[in-house]
Amino acid sequence: MVSPPSNVLPLYLAPSVDWFVEAMKSKDLILGDEQQFVRQTYRNRLEYGTFQGTKTFSIPLIQSTTSHGYKEVLISYDTHWQRQLVNALRTAYGKSPFFEYYGYRFEAIILGKHNQLWALNVDLLNEIMNCLKIDTAFSIQQSKAIDSVINHQVVNYYQVFNETTEFQPHLTVLDLIYNEGPDAIHVLNKMTDAAKSERIN
C-alpha cells in the first residue's frame, strides 16, 4: 500500500475545514516556515458564519514586519481586535450547541498577548487539534507552503443559523467544532474519505 504524500501546508488562523481535510489526507502534517510572509491571506484572517451570511475577520499586523519571514511578523495592538474577535465569535456562535464547552478555550488563547502571528496560530492549532482529538504531531519545514488550500465538497453539518441562511461551507473549523462538538471529527473524516476517493478516480 502506497502511503499518501505529504503536503507542506500554510499555517492559517484557525484554518478552514478544507485545510483540515488536506492535512488529514497526508501521512504527515508539515507546516511551512516561510521565509517570505504572504500578505492578504488566511494567515491572519478567518471566515465565520453569521445569520447575515459569511463574514471575515482580520488580525491587524505591524506593516513594517510583513515583508519579513512568517515567524517575524508581529501583531498590532493599536486597536482592540482581541475583544472584537471574541465578541464576533460569541455573537455568531453563542447559541450553538457546543459553544459553552469549547468557546472559553479559544477565547483564552485569543485574549493572551502574542507578539508574533505565528505563535498565536500555533497555539490555536494545538487547541483545535485537542478539541478534535487529532493526535497527529505536526512538524515545521523551512519551505514555501502551497499557495492556497483546495475547497473540497463539504459534508453538510448542523449550523446554528440554518433556519435563516443556506448552509455556509468553507468556514473556519471553529464553526464545525461549535456546532457539532465531538461529532466534528466524523464530519472531517467523511470529507477526507471523499477527497481521497476523488484523487484515486
C-alpha positions as CSV (number, residue, x, y, z in Angstrom):
1,M,0.0,0.0,0.0
2,V,1.4,3.4,-1.0
3,S,1.5,6.0,1.7
4,P,-0.3,9.2,1.0
5,P,2.0,12.1,0.1
6,S,3.0,14.9,2.5
7,N,2.0,18.4,1.7
8,V,3.6,21.5,3.2
9,L,0.6,23.5,4.4
10,P,0.4,27.2,5.2
11,L,-0.2,27.9,8.9
12,Y,-3.6,29.7,8.9
13,L,-5.5,31.5,11.6
14,A,-8.0,28.8,12.9
15,P,-8.0,27.1,9.5
16,S,-11.0,26.1,7.4
17,V,-12.5,22.7,7.3
18,D,-10.9,22.3,3.9
19,W,-7.4,22.9,5.4
20,F,-8.0,20.1,7.8
21,V,-9.1,17.8,5.0
22,E,-5.8,18.5,3.3
23,A,-3.9,17.8,6.5
24,M,-5.7,14.6,7.1
25,K,-5.2,13.3,3.6
26,S,-1.4,13.3,4.1
27,K,0.7,10.9,6.1
28,D,2.4,13.8,7.9
29,L,1.3,17.3,8.8
30,I,4.0,19.7,7.8
31,L,3.8,23.5,8.3
32,G,5.7,25.8,6.1
33,D,8.1,28.1,7.9
34,E,8.0,30.6,5.1
35,Q,10.9,32.9,4.7
36,Q,8.7,35.4,2.9
37,F,5.3,36.1,4.5
38,V,2.4,36.0,2.1
39,R,0.1,39.0,2.7
40,Q,-3.7,39.2,2.3
41,T,-4.3,35.5,3.0
42,Y,-5.8,33.4,5.7
43,R,-2.6,33.5,7.7
44,N,-4.1,36.4,9.6
45,R,-7.8,36.2,8.8
46,L,-10.7,33.7,9.2
47,E,-14.2,33.3,7.8
48,Y,-17.0,32.6,10.2
49,G,-20.8,32.2,9.7
50,T,-23.5,34.6,10.9
51,F,-27.2,35.0,10.4
52,Q,-26.4,37.5,7.8
53,G,-24.0,35.2,5.9
54,T,-20.3,34.7,5.9
55,K,-18.0,37.3,7.4
56,T,-14.3,37.8,7.5
57,F,-12.2,38.9,10.5
58,S,-8.6,40.1,10.0
59,I,-6.0,40.4,12.7
60,P,-4.0,43.7,12.3
61,L,-0.3,43.4,11.7
62,I,2.6,45.7,12.1
63,Q,3.1,46.5,8.4
64,S,6.8,47.0,8.6
65,T,7.2,43.4,9.6
66,T,5.1,41.8,6.8
67,S,8.0,41.9,4.4
68,H,10.0,39.5,6.6
69,G,9.7,35.8,7.3
70,Y,6.5,34.5,8.7
71,K,7.8,33.9,12.2
72,E,9.0,37.6,12.3
73,V,5.6,39.1,11.5
74,L,4.2,41.0,14.6
75,I,0.7,41.6,15.6
76,S,-0.5,45.2,16.1
77,Y,-2.3,46.1,19.2
78,D,-3.3,49.6,18.2
79,T,-6.9,48.5,18.1
80,H,-8.9,46.3,20.5
81,W,-9.0,43.5,17.9
82,Q,-8.9,40.7,20.6
83,R,-12.1,41.8,22.2
84,Q,-13.7,42.4,18.8
85,L,-12.9,38.9,17.7
86,V,-14.1,37.3,20.9
87,N,-17.4,39.3,20.6
88,A,-17.8,38.4,16.9
89,L,-17.5,34.7,17.7
90,R,-19.8,35.0,20.7
91,T,-22.4,36.8,18.6
92,A,-22.1,34.2,15.9
93,Y,-21.9,31.0,17.9
94,G,-23.0,31.8,21.4
95,K,-26.3,29.9,20.9
96,S,-24.6,26.9,19.1
97,P,-24.8,23.6,20.9
98,F,-21.2,23.3,22.0
99,F,-20.0,26.9,22.4
100,E,-20.0,26.7,26.2
101,Y,-17.8,23.6,26.0
102,Y,-15.2,25.0,23.7
103,G,-15.6,28.7,23.4
104,Y,-13.6,29.6,26.6
105,R,-10.6,27.6,25.4
106,F,-10.2,29.6,22.3
107,E,-11.0,32.9,24.0
108,A,-8.2,32.3,26.5
109,I,-5.8,32.0,23.6
110,I,-7.1,35.0,21.6
111,L,-7.0,37.2,24.7
112,G,-3.4,36.2,25.5
113,K,-0.7,38.6,24.5
114,H,1.0,37.0,21.4
115,N,3.6,39.2,19.8
116,Q,4.1,37.0,16.8
117,L,1.3,35.9,14.5
118,W,3.0,32.5,14.1
119,A,2.8,31.9,17.8
120,L,-0.9,32.7,18.0
121,N,-1.7,30.5,15.1
122,V,0.3,27.6,16.5
123,D,-1.5,27.9,19.9
124,L,-4.9,27.9,18.2
125,L,-4.0,25.0,16.0
126,N,-2.8,22.9,19.0
127,E,-6.1,23.6,20.8
128,I,-8.2,22.8,17.8
129,M,-6.4,19.5,17.4
130,N,-7.0,18.8,21.1
131,C,-10.7,19.5,20.7
132,L,-10.9,17.3,17.6
133,K,-8.8,14.6,19.4
134,I,-6.4,14.5,16.5
135,D,-3.1,13.2,17.9
136,T,-1.0,13.7,14.8
137,A,2.0,15.8,15.6
138,F,3.0,18.4,13.2
139,S,6.5,19.3,12.1
140,I,7.8,22.6,10.7
141,Q,9.8,22.8,7.5
142,Q,11.6,25.8,6.0
143,S,10.0,25.9,2.7
144,K,7.2,27.7,0.8
145,A,3.8,26.3,1.6
146,I,1.2,25.7,-1.0
147,D,-0.3,29.0,-2.1
148,S,-3.9,28.0,-1.3
149,V,-6.0,25.2,0.1
150,I,-8.4,23.4,-2.2
151,N,-12.1,23.9,-1.5
152,H,-13.5,20.4,-1.0
153,Q,-17.0,19.2,-1.3
154,V,-18.3,19.9,2.2
155,V,-20.4,17.4,4.1
156,N,-23.3,19.5,5.3
157,Y,-23.5,19.6,9.1
158,Y,-25.7,21.5,11.5
159,Q,-25.1,25.2,11.7
160,V,-26.9,27.4,14.3
161,F,-28.0,29.8,11.6
162,N,-29.5,27.1,9.3
163,E,-33.0,28.4,9.8
164,T,-32.3,31.8,8.3
165,T,-29.5,31.2,5.8
166,E,-28.4,28.4,3.5
167,F,-25.5,26.2,4.5
168,Q,-22.3,28.1,4.6
169,P,-19.3,26.0,3.5
170,H,-15.5,26.5,3.8
171,L,-15.7,28.3,7.1
172,T,-13.1,28.2,9.9
173,V,-13.1,24.8,11.6
174,L,-14.3,26.6,14.8
175,D,-17.7,26.7,13.1
176,L,-17.7,22.9,12.9
177,I,-16.5,22.5,16.4
178,Y,-19.0,24.9,18.0
179,N,-21.9,23.3,16.0
180,E,-21.0,19.6,16.1
181,G,-18.8,19.2,19.1
182,P,-17.5,15.6,19.4
183,D,-19.0,14.7,16.0
184,A,-16.9,17.3,14.3
185,I,-14.1,14.8,13.6
186,H,-16.6,12.4,12.0
187,V,-17.6,15.2,9.5
188,L,-13.9,15.8,8.7
189,N,-13.3,12.0,8.3
190,K,-16.2,11.8,5.8
191,M,-14.8,14.8,3.8
192,T,-11.3,13.3,3.9
193,D,-12.5,9.9,2.6
194,A,-14.4,11.6,-0.2
195,A,-11.3,13.7,-1.1
196,K,-9.2,10.6,-1.2
197,S,-11.7,8.9,-3.5
198,E,-11.6,11.9,-5.8
199,R,-7.8,11.7,-6.0
200,I,-7.9,8.0,-6.8
201,N,-10.6,8.4,-9.5
